[in-house]
Amino acid sequence: MIARPIAGWITTSPTFWVRGIWYLYNTCDYQVVNNIRPSARALILGYFSPKDHTSFVKRVADNRRARYDYEILDTVEAGVVLTGPEAKSCRLGHVHLAGAYVSFLSGKPVLKNASIAPYAYASGVENYDPGHDRPLLLKTSEIRKLTSGAEEKGMTVVPLEVRAGKFIKVLLGLGRGKKKFDKRRKIKERDVGRRIREGREI
């Protein structure tokens, strides 16, 4: 008697299905997300208020090479200036940080060599440059901290992650270059940890 009305609500309620697809959108593989029609994605995103968007933050790019090459001493989250199609492409995970770095031009931080693929449904992308310079948005105190740190010998600022929520954010890391000995030690420690987890002989 009670189960039938509940089952009917589950199969016919728009709220149930929209929230289910929204969960899929934020948790599944991006190859699956790409198969969802753009109109359906727009309907799902438009269903929620801006407040709801802030509760969903997903890491869409990870610069593993930077964590391998540098010892990260401090991190800062920065905004980034993007076009509408670039923001949509980032949300689909079409952004790569390999070889990307941060430069300071006239005291203003700029993200260089970060590749954002053109959005498939945008027009006028014939002359689009995926790796063009993109200004970063930081507080004055954060800019001062990063510039003073980067001026030290062996220090640099590198992008570590791209996060997509209500806004697209870039996690910046202030890091010191590792020596070859440090890299070999890290590889050895990782190998030992894997052997311990697998129960193998060290």
Summary of the structure (lengths in Angstrom):
residues: 202
radius of gyration: 21.3
end to end distance: 60.6
largest distance: 73.8
contacts: 518
relative contact order: 0.16
helix: 43%
strand: 27%
